[in-house]
Amino acid sequence: MVFESLSEKLQNALGKLKGKGKISEKDLDAALREVRLALLEADVNFKVVKDFIKKIKERALGAEVLESLTPGQQVIKIVNDELTTLMGDREVKLNMSSTPPTVILMCGLQGAGKTTTSGKLANNLKKQNKRPLLVACDIYRPAAIKQLEVVGEKVGVPVFSMGDKHNPVDIAKAAMEHGRKNGNDVIIIDTAGRLHIDENLMQEIAEIKEATNPDDILLVLDAMTGQDAVNVAQAFNDQLSITGVVLTKLDGDARGGAALSIRAVTDKPIKFVGMGEKLDQLEPFHPDRMSSRILGMGDVLSLIEKAQSNIDEKKAIELEKKMRTAQFTFDDFLDQLEQMKNMGPLDEILGMIPGMNSKALKGLNVDNKELARIEAIIKSMTKKERDNPDMIDSSRRKRIAAGSGTNVQDVNKLLKQFKETKKMMKKFSDMSKPSKKKGKMGFPFF
């Protein structure tokens, strides 16, 4: 889960202030000491931590907390505000040119994920009705051009390539001409990974910049590198004047130090974050939403956006009707499971629900293997069995277990859960019907 370790420690530290009717400076110092340690352990830059704690203390000892009826909640609000400011206040979008094509230059170290990120970005822009072109300027890494072509094919975006025998500056210039002729309104230039201390390669990318005059220079950084990612960002910014950062593998970084330090150190915004390996798992970075998630307050807006982009509205309406009439089948269940999986890892989705903090998630066994097991059992049933589970006798249960690579106990467990779910759905459906014996909301009086 994103920021899992940091999130848990911050929530524990601030949780001690929640119920207090009055907060003394001693209480505040104790909580902020834990916050400071949590941030340093998360690999946040030392100077950033020092300034962050100082700002919180100044505000927390002011009138807005001392005169508040709920001082603990007020301190949490201040931490939330300052965390949001630290990460950049609000989402910063791509710099789209008023006269197409918009040119985006991708840069970064080797292995940071530039090629995959270029494909993800092209995929994002295509969904916004843009006509992106991917440009293969990495002539050094074996199979780099082929990788970009494969990625381009997967997302349905053309790739401009001249092989690995031409100079990357010439390739970039030719790509610009090709893009203009073919009506591509966004050109994404995938460059070779380079160390910021390699003078020749840094000179080369500076020449590509000069030749293409990019609207955005995005530095792709692996969030797992922690504090070193900030040093790299600073060095690339000094030499190229980057316009933004893309943090990859944020879903695998439980600490999150890079995300919390980069904006403060470089004064450059994080524009996107990679939340998985799939080509649709690149998300705009919203500092306010991320801050809210870190402090266990959820992220309802992102949850809604995920649901809107992954859940079929027509199917949802049909499902509601089936639930009301208790017509819900295993096929419907399987369909819901598929749509839920498309939204991303279950623990990430649950982490967006307000109140579902890291502590609550820790005790929850979010087992994706269990979901795969359920899917296998349902797919081993016949169409008639999925429509009418009551017909599944002991011999059918044995056949389903054998076909799904599970055992009869697993099949029995699923059938029992499904039966109870249907009963519960029927109960809620009955409660929502108007009745003389029920209140206005449809619930019975007690």
Order of alpha helices (4+ residues) and beta strands (2+ residues): alpha-alpha-alpha-alpha-alpha-beta-alpha-beta-alpha-beta-alpha-beta-alpha-beta-alpha-beta-alpha-beta-beta-alpha-alpha-alpha-alpha-alpha-alpha-alpha-alpha-alpha-alpha
